[in-house]
């Protein structure tokens, strides 16, 4: 159990690493909890890409000790009501904006959700952080603070876009491109095997190139060769051994507000 005066707090945001917002948030936290341990999950999420936020956070938060507080500072202005939510699940305290994050994170599974009722004026990343901090302080002192239990019908609901299957083709979207240029798709191992049903598959690229086998490691193929595998998050990933798959195959990050970058088709036969 965490000591009362030493909370463990993670930060996830779309602030980027060059903006003063990140240092300001940490300063506010340390002003209230001087002995707090602050861990950065990520701050390089593309703007308006909530599904990417969910993907990055989901892979990390479950590895933290019980009692950790998670401050999600992405897409703070998505809901016109500018409301904040709290959920306690798997021993973790999760605080975020009412923007669909919670429903995407838990895939419509029943969880207890609370709305923070204290007014926030003005509404900005500093005042949001302050309310997260005061809520964490109340919970550490075993008080519920100013919050009310709400149902899913009372909050903004968003669902993760899934790969779609039709006529022996699984149409997937690029969920994330990491800094190595590896291309992560919104296809889980279970979905792939359920669709595949023991059949052969192939992924077609430009210049009539294709991938038709699953690898277990990047070095299963010669250096510079393409491959696909299921990563540690159990998502299908397209990569190049010691190379950059996104650059090689022309996948580029969108600058608009859509969820995904590109579409990739998997053919089964």
Phi, psi and omega per residue, in radians:
X1 nan 2.394 -3.129
X2 -1.228 2.471 3.049
X3 -1.192 2.594 -3.041
X4 -1.013 -0.664 -3.030
X5 -1.628 0.104 -3.102
X6 -2.299 1.135 3.137
X7 -1.195 2.605 3.008
X8 -1.790 2.133 -3.037
X9 -2.219 2.258 3.018
X10 -1.831 2.672 3.121
X11 -2.158 2.293 3.027
X12 -2.279 2.208 -3.092
X13 -2.668 3.008 3.007
X14 -1.930 0.489 -3.090
X15 -1.262 -0.437 -2.940
X16 1.386 3.030 -3.090
X17 -1.763 -0.069 -3.100
X18 -1.805 -0.002 -3.082
X19 -1.692 2.558 -3.138
X20 -1.189 -0.252 -3.065
X21 -1.010 -0.709 -3.083
X22 -1.108 -0.823 3.117
X23 -1.142 -0.622 3.130
X24 -1.112 -0.759 3.128
X25 -1.076 -0.779 3.137
X26 -1.113 -0.651 3.098
X27 -1.100 -0.729 3.113
X28 -1.104 -0.724 -3.138
X29 -1.119 -0.813 -3.093
X30 -1.214 -0.425 3.065
X31 -1.161 -0.574 3.119
X32 -1.566 -0.686 -3.098
X33 -2.170 1.419 -3.075
X34 -1.006 -0.493 -3.107
X35 -1.730 0.203 -3.107
X36 -1.148 2.577 2.962
X37 -1.753 2.122 -3.099
X38 -1.942 2.167 -3.134
X39 -2.021 2.256 3.065
X40 -1.514 2.150 3.005
X41 -1.457 -1.016 3.024
X42 -2.877 2.617 3.053
X43 -2.324 0.220 -3.072
X44 -1.915 0.377 3.088
X45 -1.169 2.424 3.105
X46 -1.187 2.477 -3.125
X47 -1.007 2.475 3.068
X48 1.162 0.374 -3.111
X49 -2.036 1.363 -3.068
X50 -1.172 -0.596 -3.125
X51 -1.146 -0.612 3.068
X52 -1.156 -0.682 3.081
X53 -1.031 -0.812 -3.135
X54 -1.079 -0.771 -3.134
X55 -1.035 -0.852 -3.085
X56 -1.156 -0.771 -3.094
X57 -1.188 -0.744 -3.079
X58 -1.039 -0.680 -3.100
X59 -1.214 -0.425 -3.038
X60 -1.729 -0.768 -2.893
X61 -1.138 -0.540 -3.073
X62 -1.202 -0.210 -3.139
X63 -1.612 -0.030 -3.122
X64 -1.517 2.688 3.133
X65 -1.143 2.685 3.101
X66 -1.023 2.515 -3.128
X67 1.638 -0.032 3.113
X68 -1.216 2.487 3.041
X69 -1.748 2.318 -3.133
X70 -2.062 2.023 3.106
X71 -1.713 2.003 3.114
X72 -1.762 1.984 -3.051
X73 -2.021 0.619 3.087
X74 -1.797 2.563 3.073
X75 0.893 0.880 -3.092
X76 -1.205 -0.383 -3.025
X77 -1.895 0.306 -3.054
X78 -1.250 -0.530 -3.097
X79 -1.799 2.202 -3.117
X80 -1.055 -0.433 3.137
X81 -1.346 -0.243 3.112
X82 0.868 1.003 3.141
X83 -1.882 2.726 -3.126
X84 -2.045 2.620 -3.071
X85 -2.187 2.740 3.058
X86 -2.351 2.402 3.051
X87 -2.419 2.504 3.071
X88 -2.074 1.942 -3.065
X89 -2.549 2.457 -3.125
X90 0.966 0.548 3.134
X91 1.330 0.198 -3.071
X92 -1.990 2.430 3.050
X93 -1.638 2.072 -3.084
X94 -2.066 2.170 3.134
X95 -2.136 2.260 -3.077
X96 -2.718 3.020 3.030
X97 -1.360 2.760 3.058
X98 -1.407 1.434 -3.034
X99 -2.349 0.172 -3.118
X100 1.753 -0.167 -3.088
X101 -1.014 -0.831 -3.072
X102 -1.068 -0.780 -3.108
X103 -1.208 -0.582 3.085
X104 -1.257 -0.647 -3.111
X105 -1.115 -0.715 -3.053
X106 -1.814 0.145 3.004
X107 0.878 0.809 3.088
X108 1.159 0.187 3.075
X109 -1.273 2.531 -3.084
X110 -1.185 2.141 3.052
X111 -2.434 2.837 3.072
X112 -1.505 2.222 -3.123
X113 -2.136 2.434 3.130
X114 -2.182 2.519 3.041
X115 -1.775 2.310 3.063
X116 -1.343 2.178 -2.978
X117 -1.684 -0.196 -3.134
X118 -1.150 2.263 3.139
X119 -1.089 2.541 3.125
X120 -2.078 1.843 3.134
X121 -2.483 2.150 -0.125
X122 -1.278 2.874 -3.118
X123 -1.700 1.977 3.060
X124 -2.742 3.131 -3.024
X125 -1.132 -0.457 3.110
X126 -1.277 -0.829 -3.126
X127 -1.199 -0.570 3.044
X128 -1.119 -0.804 3.110
X129 -1.035 -0.755 -3.133
X130 -1.059 -0.681 3.125
X131 -1.253 -0.634 3.032
X132 -1.039 -0.755 -3.117
X133 -1.116 -0.825 -3.119
X134 -1.143 -0.597 3.084
X135 -1.161 -0.755 3.105
X136 -1.067 -0.726 3.130
X137 -1.088 -0.755 3.113
X138 -1.078 -0.748 -3.122
X139 -1.177 -0.637 3.097
X140 -1.138 -0.514 3.095
X141 -1.609 0.218 3.071
X142 1.112 0.623 2.993
X143 -1.995 2.548 3.132
X144 -1.312 -0.320 -3.114
X145 1.238 -2.904 3.141
X146 -1.561 1.538 3.125
X147 -2.601 2.717 3.131
X148 -2.319 2.475 3.107
X149 -1.201 2.315 3.122
X150 -2.263 2.790 3.074
X151 -1.711 2.927 3.127
X152 -1.046 -0.554 -3.133
X153 -1.137 -0.301 -3.078
X154 -1.708 0.004 -3.127
X155 -2.177 2.991 3.122
X156 -1.312 2.165 -3.093
X157 -1.852 2.243 2.991
X158 -2.315 2.587 3.138
X159 -2.126 2.490 3.138
X160 -1.125 2.368 3.073
X161 -1.271 2.274 -3.097
X162 -1.888 2.720 3.040
X163 -1.099 2.506 -3.097
X164 -1.955 2.484 -3.083
X165 -2.021 2.311 3.115
X166 -2.818 2.315 3.070
X167 0.906 0.866 3.077
X168 1.137 0.344 3.116
X169 -2.210 2.220 3.047
X170 -1.780 1.971 -3.106
X171 -1.666 1.967 -3.055
X172 -1.966 2.795 3.093
X173 -2.015 2.675 3.077
X174 -1.372 2.022 -3.093
X175 -1.476 -0.630 -3.033
X176 -2.829 2.524 3.017
X177 -2.105 2.037 -3.086
X178 -1.441 3.125 -3.019
X179 -1.305 -0.132 2.993
X180 -1.510 -0.118 -3.075
X181 1.504 0.157 3.063
X182 -1.262 2.424 -3.015
X183 -1.867 1.956 -3.108
X184 -1.704 2.253 -3.096
X185 -1.767 2.806 3.105
X186 -1.503 0.862 3.109
X187 -2.204 2.076 3.089
X188 -1.535 2.894 -3.136
X189 -1.068 -0.749 3.141
X190 -1.069 -0.792 3.139
X191 -1.100 -0.709 3.133
X192 -1.067 -0.849 -3.095
X193 -1.206 -0.638 3.100
X194 -1.131 -0.625 3.117
X195 -1.354 -0.679 -3.070
X196 -1.158 -0.784 3.137
X197 0.902 0.747 3.078
X198 1.401 -0.014 -3.098
X199 -1.415 2.916 3.006
X200 -1.304 2.734 3.101
X201 -2.437 2.845 3.026
X202 -2.684 2.554 3.041
X203 -2.013 2.115 -3.079
X204 -1.699 2.490 3.121
X205 -2.218 -3.064 3.078
X206 -1.104 2.785 3.125
X207 1.049 0.500 3.077
X208 1.050 0.417 3.060
X209 -1.456 2.691 3.117
X210 -2.619 2.794 2.971
X211 -2.069 2.268 -3.107
X212 -2.342 0.244 3.070
X213 -2.388 2.661 3.060
X214 -1.638 2.368 3.066
X215 -1.822 2.817 3.054
X216 -1.779 -0.483 -3.112
X217 -2.423 2.764 3.128
X218 -1.081 -0.622 -3.084
X219 -1.525 0.290 3.010
X220 -1.235 -0.303 3.116
X221 -2.069 2.801 3.125
X222 -1.072 2.734 3.120
X223 -1.002 2.311 -3.129
X224 1.571 -0.076 -3.135
X225 -1.636 2.626 -3.141
X226 -1.442 2.752 3.115
X227 -2.797 2.942 2.953
X228 -2.358 2.563 -3.135
X229 -2.708 2.975 3.035
X230 -1.727 2.153 -3.044
X231 -1.413 -3.053 -3.087
X232 -1.146 -0.336 3.078
X233 -1.561 0.062 3.113
X234 1.209 0.469 3.068
X235 -1.902 2.568 3.117
X236 -1.203 2.304 -3.073
X237 -2.259 2.367 3.045
X238 -1.818 2.260 -3.046
X239 -2.509 2.995 3.003
X240 -2.229 2.242 -3.131
X241 -1.069 1.978 -3.111
X242 1.008 0.651 3.110
X243 -2.524 -3.007 -3.065
X244 -2.116 1.801 -3.068
X245 -1.174 -0.699 -3.090
X246 -1.114 -0.667 3.125
X247 -1.273 -0.708 -3.102
X248 -1.113 -0.694 -3.055
X249 -1.817 0.155 2.988
X250 1.385 0.378 3.086
X251 -1.465 2.148 -3.114
X252 -2.210 2.617 3.138
X253 -1.303 2.322 3.082
X254 -1.209 2.680 3.064
X255 -1.856 0.021 3.114
X256 -1.607 -2.903 -3.050
X257 -1.723 0.302 3.130
X258 -1.308 2.800 -3.084
X259 -1.286 -0.543 -2.949
X260 -2.169 2.869 3.142
X261 -1.594 -0.963 -3.052
X262 -2.522 2.926 3.079
X263 -1.952 2.420 3.099
X264 -2.223 2.388 -3.119
X265 -1.864 2.314 3.054
X266 -1.882 2.187 -3.099
X267 -1.813 2.354 3.127
X268 -2.040 2.452 -3.115
X269 -2.647 nan nan
